[in-house]
Amino acid sequence: MRWALVKVALAVTTMVVVAFAVPLGLVVKEMASDRAYSNAERQAAALGPVLAITTDRTQLERALASAETGPGGRIGIHVPQGGKDGGPAEIGARRAAPSDVAAAIRLGRASIAQVPGGTSLLQPTAVASGIAVVEVYVPDDALTNGVATSWAVLAGVGLALVIGSVAVADRLGTRMVRPAERLSAAAHDLGRGDLGVRVREDGPKELRSAASAFNAMADQVVQLLTNERELAADLSHRLRTPLTVLRLNAASLGDGPAAEQTRAAVEQLEREVDQIIRTARAQREHTAQAAASVAGCDAAEVIRDRMDFWSALSEDEGRTVRVAGVDRPVRVPVARPDLAAALDAMLGNVFRHTPEGTAFAVDVHHAGDAVIVLVSDAGPGIADPAAALRRGHGGGGDGSTGLGLDIVRRLAESTGGDVRIGRSVLGGTEVRVWLALDGRRAHPGARRGHRLRRRIGGRVFGTGGRRAVRGAAPGGRSPGRGAGS
């Protein structure tokens, strides 16, 4: 796909450059020729007033010398004079053949004659004794003066356009190909049995949709396998009742080879059933752990769900709430229940430790190698942020055992991230949860998170308690006030 885009850009840009550069190059050449002949016509026109006054050789030679604006020896005058043979007087440089001069006199207008090394402009002018012809020599290099330089500039501009279009096409192709390559690699991993593989949902809209569909498919596969293994375990449990009956009946058979063989077969069958149950349960737990630890969950969906839960209490207390960044999927490598518990802890702290009517906000930002969740409020703030992250510290005199942020810290650290508490731009507390996507702490990202807080905090809150929560249901459940402690 990447090479195909490059070829298309190369072909289209080349055609456009050729379509514009070739005609423009011909125009430049024609303009150079017109400029050379225009200069020759001005030089010829400068001698017209002199010929109208006199045909004296001395006067004409003096006027001819003053009319030369370039290299000498390029202007000549054919003047008709009376005499025994009636031959004309030739003054200055003369290169045109007599037949060409006669043709110009006969036509009565300027004409161009081919001469060795270039062309001559023949300009007829009426004098007292007849028609004089002023000849101006135009060499071939004057006709193409500056054309080579102009063509070189056009070629350079065209080449730069082609290279630039190829570079842009390659960049766009890379942006499209990388998500497709990740999707292909994830499909191969899933086919090899890696049930925890998921695809980051980024890139063009179509590839994001494909990645979302793949993740949904993988989740469904995990669920189907879990159900299948649970069914196997349930069926094995159901076999225990008839096995118990068989064991009791075998015990009543008495002694003898047949009885011993029957009892041994029943015991072997019981061992096999137990092994099936243990294997099914182990595979089910392994599948669930892989899905929870690697696949994670959609943070945007979890936040929308929890904000729906807390919306009723926000409305009752007249709190203005804003949610941002949850309009598209944001997958994080943590289990859904753990993320929901961490959000409940942070939101519960807002309701417990800030007065009624205090505004707060929840923002989500995808920083490339991490996902940042910001919970900020306009309350009084926290005097000792470091103590607030430790269990048993940071509580007031209300009997609280702390802010409950230890579970948030453990959640972030399980991904290689961290939790920071600081002053929000709303004037109160800001809890920043950094969830690393690749399992490594990215310290440079903390600076991006700081800039993000400034940018997000600068947005203006709306008014009224009901408008705030994206996706909030007015009839949602109302949590208790101490939920986050």
N, C-alpha and C positions, 0 to 999 in steps of 0.2 A: 504493500500500500504506500509505504514511504517513497520507494523508487518510482512508483506510478505517478504520485503527485509531483515529484521532481521533474519527470519527463513531460507531464502536461504543462507545468509552469515554463519549462524550457522551450517547448514547442510554441506555446501561445506568445511568450515574450519575444521569441525570435521573429515570429511572423509580424508582430506589431512593430518591432524595431525596423525590420526590412521594409514594411509598408510605409513607414514615415521617413526613414533615413535615406532610402534610395531616391525618392522624389525630391527630398530636401537637398541631397547632394547635387542632383541635376540642376536645381534652381540656383544653387551657389555657383555652379560653373557658368550658367547662363548670365548671372549677375556680373561675374567677373568679366565676361566678354562684352556685355553692354557697357560696363564702366570704361573699358579700354577704348571702345569706339566713341563713347561720349566725350572722352578727353581729346580724341583725334578731331572730332567735329568742332570742339571749342577752339582748338588750335587753327583749324582751317577757317573758322568764322572770324578769327582775329585779323586775317589778311584781307578779308572782303572789303572793308572801308578803304584800305590802301590801294587796292586794285581799281576801285571805283574812281579814285582821284588821279592816279598816274600809273603808267606802265614802264617808267624809266627803270633800267636795270639797277642802277646805283641805289635809287630809293627803295626798290623792291628787296635788294639784298640786305639793306639796313633793316627794313621791316621784318624780313625773314629771320634775321639774327635775334631780334627782340621777341619774336613769336615762339621761339624754341623754349618750351617749358621742361623738357627732359633732356636725354642725351642728344647731342647734335647730329646733324646729317639725316634727319628723318622727315624733313619737309622740303618739298619742291614745288615749283610753279611752272606751268606750261602757258606761255603768253603768246598769242598770235601777233605777228608783226608783218608789215609790208616789206617787200624787197623784190629782187629779181626772181628768186625762186619761191617767194611767199612763204618761206619756212618759219616756224614759230621760234620764239626765244625760250631757252630752257634755263631756269634759275634754280639753284639748290640741288638737293638729292632727288634723283629721278629713277624709279625702279619699275614703274608700270610700263607695259608695252604700248606703242603708239596706237594699236588697235583698241586697247582698253580706254585710252584717253579719248579717242575719237568716239567711242561708244558712249562715254559719259557726256561728251558735248552734244551728241545726237539726242540722248535721253533728256538732258536738261535738268538732271537731279543727281544727288549723291549716289555713288555706287562703290562697290568693293571689288577689287581685283586681286587675284592671287599672284604673289611674287615670291621669289626665293627667300625662305626664312620667315615668312609671315604673309600679311596682306597689306594692301594700300587702300586708303579711303580717298576717292576722287570726288572733289567738290567743285562743280562748274560755277563760274562767276562771270557776269556780263561786264565787259570793258568796252572802251571806245572802239577798238579795232575788231571786236568780235567776242568770243567766249574764251576766257582763261580758265584753267583747271588747277586747283590747289591739290597737291598730292601729299598725304600724311601717311607715313609708314608705321604699321602696327606689327611688331614682332610677335611670334607665337607665344613667348613666355609672358608677354603682357596680357594675353587672352586668358591665361591660367594663373595669374598672380594671386596667391592666397588660397587657391582651390585645394591644394594638397593639405594645408594646415586645417582648413575647415573640415575636410573629409576625415582627417585624423581625429579631430575633436568629436565629430559625429560618431565615428567608430568607437572611441573611448566611452562616450555616453551610452551607446547601445550595449557595449560589453558590460558596463557597470549595471545597467538595468537588468540584463540577463543574469548576471551573477547575483544581484540582489534578489530577484524573483526566485532563483533556485534556492538561495539561503532561506528565504521566508517559507517557501514550500517545504523545504527539509525540516524547518522548525515546526511547522504545522503538522507535518507527517509524523514527526517524533511525538508530538503531543497526542496524536490520535493512535499511534502504534503502541506506545508503552502501556496504556490501559488495556488494549487488546491482548498484548503479550502477557500481562498479568492475569487476565481472564483465562487465556489459554493454559498458562501454567497451573492455575488453580483447578481448572477442569481435569488436567492430567493428574494432579495430586489427589483430587477427589476420586478419580478412577482407580488410583493405586491403593485407596483405602484410608487416606488422611481425611477423616470426617470433620476435623476442626478447621480446615482451610476455608478462608473467606477472602473476598476481593474488596479492596478499598474503592469506594464509589466516587471516582473523580473522572476528569476528562470531559469530552463532549457529552451532550445530553443523551444521545443514543447509547453511548458506552456506559454512562452512569445507569441508565435504565437496564442495560444488559447485566451489569454487575449486581444491581439490586435484585434482578430476577434470579441470577445465579445464587446469591446468598439465600434468597427465599427457598430456592430448590434444595440447597444444601441443608438448610434447617429442616425442611420437610423430610429429606432422606434420613437425617439423624432421628427425627421423631418416629419415622416408620420403623427404623431398625430398633429403636427403643421399645416400641409397641410389640414388635415381633419377638424380641427377646423376653419381654414381660409375658407374652403369651406362652412362650416355650416354658418359662418358669411356672406359670399357672397350670399348664397342662401336666407338668411333672408333679406338681402338688396334688393334682386330682388323681394321679396314679397311686398315691400313697394309700388310699382307702382300699382299693382292690388288692394291693400288695399286702396290706395288713391281714385281710381275709385269707389270702393264699398262705401267709406265714402261719396263721392259726390252724388252718386246715392241714398244712404240712406237719405241724407239731403233733397233730392227732393221728397221724398215720402209723405211729409206732416205730419199731425197728425194722431194719432190712435195707438192702441195697437201693431199692426203688425209693423208699422214704428218704434216705440220706441224699440221694441225687436230687429229689424234689426240693428238699430244704436248702441244699447248696445252690440250686438254680434260683430260688426265691431270694436268697441273700445276695447273689450276684446281681439280680435285677434291681434290688434296693440300692446297691452301691452305684449302679449305672444311673438310676434316677437321681440320686443325690449329686452325682457328678454333673449331670445335665443342669440341675438347679443352680449349683455353684458357678458353672461356666456362664450360664445365661445372666446371672446377677453381676458377675464380674465384668462381662462385656457391656452390660447396660450401664454400670457405673463408669467404666472407661469412656464410653461414648458421651455420657453426660458431662464428665469432667473435661473432655477435649472440646466439646461444644461451648462450654462455659468459659474455659480459660483462653482458648484461641479465637473462637468465633466471636465471643463477646456479645454485645447487644447494640441496639441503635439508641445512642444517648438522646437524640432529639425526641424520639418516641417516648422514652422513659420520662423525660422532663415534661413533655406535654401531658402525660398521664398523671404525674405527681402534682403538677400545677392545677389540673382539673380537680384533684383531690383537695388541695388547699384553697381552692377558689371561694368556697362557701364562707370559710372563716375570714378570708381577705375582704369579702363583701360585707360581712357583718361588722368588722372593725373599721371599715371605711379606709382601707389601705389602697393606695394607687400602686399597681403592679405592672411591670413591663417584662416581656419575654422576647428575646432576640436570638437569631441563629438557629431556630428549630424548624425552618421551612424546608430543609432538605436533610436526608439521612446523614448521620454522623456516627459511624461505628467505632466503638471503643473496646479494648480487650479485657473487659470485666463482665462478670455475670450480671444479669438484669436485676435480680433481688439485691445484690450488694450495692449497685449503683442507686437503686431506689431507696435503700436504707440510708445511704450517705446523703442523698438529697433531702430526705425527711429530717435528718439530723440538722442540716444547715438551715432549712426553712423553719423548723421548729424553734431554733435559736432566735430567728428573727421575731417570731410571735412572742416568745417568752421574754426576751431581753430588750424589746423596744416598745415604746408606748403605742397605744392604739392610734391608728391614722398615719403611722409612719410608712412612707413609701419604700419599696424595695424592688430589685430587678434581678433577673436571672439571664445571663448571656452565655452563649456557646460559640466558640471560635475554633476552626480547624487551622492549626498552625503548621501543617505539612507533616512534621514528625511527632506531633502531639495534638491532643484535644484539650482546650482550656474551658473550664466551667467556672464562671464568676457569679457569686451571690453577694450582692451589695445592698446596703440599706442606708437610710437617712437618720439612723438612731444616734444614741450618745457615743457609740464606739466602744472599744475594748481597751482598758488601761494597760493590760499586760498580755499582748498577743502570744508570747512564747509560753506563758503559763496556761493559756487557753487550750493549747494543743496537748496538754498532759492531763490525764485522768485525775480527777480529784482537785484540780486547781482551776482558778478563773471564775468560780462561782461567786455569787454575791452572798448576801446574808439571808437568802430565801431558802436555804437548805439544799440547793442544787449541788449535785456531785460533779459539776463541770459543764462545759459547753457541748459535750458529746462529740467533739471533733476528732477523737481518737480513732473512731471507725472510718472517718473520712481520710485521715492520714494513712491508716493501714491500707485502705483501698488504693490511694494514689501511689504509695510506695510499692505495692504489689506489681505495678506496671513499670516501675522505674521512675516514677514522677515524684511530686511532692505537693505540699500544701503551704500556702503563705497567707498570713493574716495582716491586713494593713488598713489604712484609711481610704475610704472610697471617695470619689468625687461628689457623692451625694452628701458627704459630711459624716457618715457613720462608718460601719465596719464593712470591709470587703474580704471575702474568703475566696482565694484563687486556688482551684484544684487543677493541677497539671497531670494529665493522664498520658504517659508516653505510649506511642504506638509501636515502637521497636524495642521496648524493654531497656532503653538506655536513657539516662538523665541528660537532657540537652540544656546546658546552662545558657548558651546564647539565646535560647528561646525565651528565657526569663525576661530578657530585655524586650523581646517582642510582646510578651504578656503585659509588661508595664506600659508600653505604647498603646496596647489594646485597651487597657483599663482607662487610659486618658481619653481615647477616642470614643469608647462605649459610654463612659460616664458623662460625656459632653452632650449626650442626647437629652432632649427635653421630655419630661414626664407629661402624660396626659392628666386630665383632671377627672375626678370621680372614681369611686371604688369599683365600679362594675365593668369598666371597659378594659381592664388591664390584661387579664390572662388569656393568652392565645389558646383557643380550643377549650376554654373553661365552660363547664356546664353549670348553669345557675342552680340546678337542683342537686349538685354534687354533695358528697358527704362532708361533714365538718369535723376536722380532727380536734383533738384536745389541745389546750394551750401549752402543755408541758411536753409535747411530743418530741421536741428536739433536744431535751436536756439529757 
